Amino acid sequence: MLDQAFEALKTYDWGVDPKVVQPIDDAIISTRGDAAARKELETRLAAVLKTDASRSAKDVVCRALKTVGTAASVPALAALLPDEKLSHMARYALERIPEPDAGQALRTALPNVAAKLKIGMIASLGVRGEETSVAPLQALLADSDPAVAQAAADALGDINSLTAGKALFNAKPTAGTKAAIADASMECAEKFLAAGNKVAAKATYEKLLSGNPSKQVQLAATRGVQACAAK
């Protein structure tokens, strides 16, 4: 059945009964706990990405690699990142592959893709939450495209570490990025406070208050400063 499903991928496209590739999903379940079988499945899936299979077939493969993918699948997925039609599915898979190679593939691709694809990859780096992403994301806070800069701020807020908070603290907001940087900074401050790091939390709240924030941010930051002062 699995061999037939891989054969079906060669001609699979929109409108074809998805049951023909169901054995791949079944194999994902059945190979759990069987390292050799899981490795073989991953190898076969990654190989499909290097063929001229349809977008639909490669979507099926990327969805499967979200679960079974390892560092071995990263090169095949990374090759799809500049592809406007396949980039999104490739990055979703890379988001969930725990090996550092997956995050590095996203960071390497950032300078080489169009802005609308870059925004998605920035979001994926935020989901992965790696400290090694802070520096490239910090650089993007000053990007000439406000949407890219906003996405970088959001991702730093998702990473939500001391280094991410410092990057946001040192950012020079523009009219287009002020709100995003404030929201992300607030996320970091809340985490610092919850972790008992009142020094970092208070500094972040006070920086927010000094920037003529929105009423909502002003209220939240004021409450944060008060919470930092409480015993």
N, C-alpha and C positions, 0 to 999 in steps of 0.2 A: 504493500500500500504506500509506504513512504517513497519508494522508487517511482511509483506512478505519480505521486504528488510533485516530485522534482521534475519529472518529465512534463507534467502539466504546466509548470512555471514557464517553460519555454514559449508557450503560446498564450499564457494567461493574460487577460485584459479585462477592462470594465465590461460588465454584462455577462461574464462567464460565471457559472455556478460556483460560489466559493467552497462548496463541499469538496471540490476536486483537490484543494490544497489543505483541507482539514487535517489530513494525517500529519502535517508538519506541526500543527498545534498539539496533536495527540502525542507526537514524539517529544515535544518539549516537556510534557508531563511525565511520560514513561521513562525518560532518560535521567530524571532527577535522582541524584545519588549514584549514578553510574558515570564516572568521569570519562571513561573511554568512549562510551556511546554519545555522551554530550559533546565531547570534543569532535567526534566525527560529524555530528549534526552541524555544529558550528562551522566546520570547515566547508561542508557542502553548501551551507547557506551563504557564507562569505564569497564563495566562488561564483554564485549567481550574480552578485553585484558587479563582477568584472565582465559580464557578458552583455549582449545587446537585448536582454530581456526587457519587457515593457516596464513602464513606470509602475503599473499595478502590481506586477510580479515583484519588483524591488521594494515596493511598500510592504508587501507580505513578508519579505525577508528582513527588512529593517525592524518590523514589529517583533519578529521572532528573536532577532539579535538583541533586543532590549532585555530579553530574559536570559538567553544563552551566551551572549557575547562576552568575550574576554579581550585581552590585549591583542590576541591574534586577529581579531576582526577589525581592529581600529584602522589599519591602512585602507581597507576596502571601503569602510564607512567614510573616512576622511576624504577620499577621492570624490565623494558625492557632495561634499559641503558647498562647492561653488556652483553646483547645478541648481538652478532656480526651482526646478520641479521636484527635486529629490532632497534638497538640503534639509528641509524641515524634518523629514522622517529620519535622516541620517543623524541629525543632532539629537533627536529624541532618544535614539539608541545610545549615542555617546553619553548622554546625560546619566544613563543608568549603568554603564560599565564602570565598575569601581576602580579599575587600574588607572594610575596617573597618566598613562599614554593617551587615554580618552580625553582628558582635560587638556593635555598638551596639543592634541590634534585641533581642538577648538581654538585654542590661543594662537596656534600657528596660522590658522585659516583667516583670522580676523582681518589682517591688513589686505587680504586678497579677494574680498567678496564685496558685493554691492551693499549699500547701506541697509536695505530692507532685510537682507539675509544676515547682516552683521548684528542687527538688533536681536534677532532670534538666538544667535550664538552667544551673545552677551547674556541673554536671559538664561541660557543653558549653563553658562559658567556660574551664574548666581545659584542655580539649583544644585550644582556640584559642590559649591561652597569651599573651594580650595584656596588656601592662603596664597598659592602661587599665581592666582588670578588677580590678586589685589593690584599689583603694580600696573599691568596692562589696562585694567579697568580704570584705575586712577588717571592714567594718561587720557583715556577717552572722555573723562569729565569735561575736558576742554575742546572736545571735537566741534568742528564748525557746524555739524548737523545737530540741532537741538534734540532730535529724537534719539540719536545715538548717545548723546551725553546723558539724557534722561534715563535711558536703558542702563547705562553704566552705573548711575547713581542707585537705581533700583537693585541692580545685581550686588552692589556693595552692601546695600541694606540687607539683602538676603544672606550674604556671607556673614555679616553681623559679628565680626571679630574686632579685637582691639586695633589691628592694623587697618581693617576696613573702615572702622570709625575714625581713625586718624586721617585716612585719605579723604574722607568726607569733611572732616573738621578743617582741613587745609585747603579745601576746594574754594575756588572763586566763582560763586554762582553768577549766572547771567539771568536775564529776564526769563529765558526759556528753560533754565534748569533749576531755578530757585526752589520751586515747590517740590520737585523730585528729590533734590539734595536735602531739603528740610525733612521730608517724610522718611528718607533712608536714615538720616542722622537720628531722628526720633526713635526708629527701630533699634539702632545701636545703643542709644542712651538707656532705653528701657531694659535691654539685655544687661548692660553694665550694672544698672541699679539692682536688677533681680539677682545678679551674681555677687552683689555686695561690694562692687567696685564703685563706691560713691564719688571718688575723685574724678574718674573718667566720666561718670554720668553727669556730675555737676558741671564739669567743664563743657560738655556737649550741650547741655540745656542752656547754659549761659551764652554760649556761642549762638545758639538759635535765637535767643531773646535779643541779642545785639544786632541781629540782621533785619529788624523791622518785619517780623514774620506775620503770617495771617493770624486772624483772631483765634482760630482753632489751635494752631501751633503755639501761639503765645500762652493760651490757657494750659495746654498740656505741658509745656516747658516750665511754666511757673509752678505747676503742681509737682513736677519732677524735682525742681530745686528745693521745694519745701520738703519733699520726701527724703532728699539727701541730707537735709539738716536735722531730720528727726532721729532720735536715738533708737 
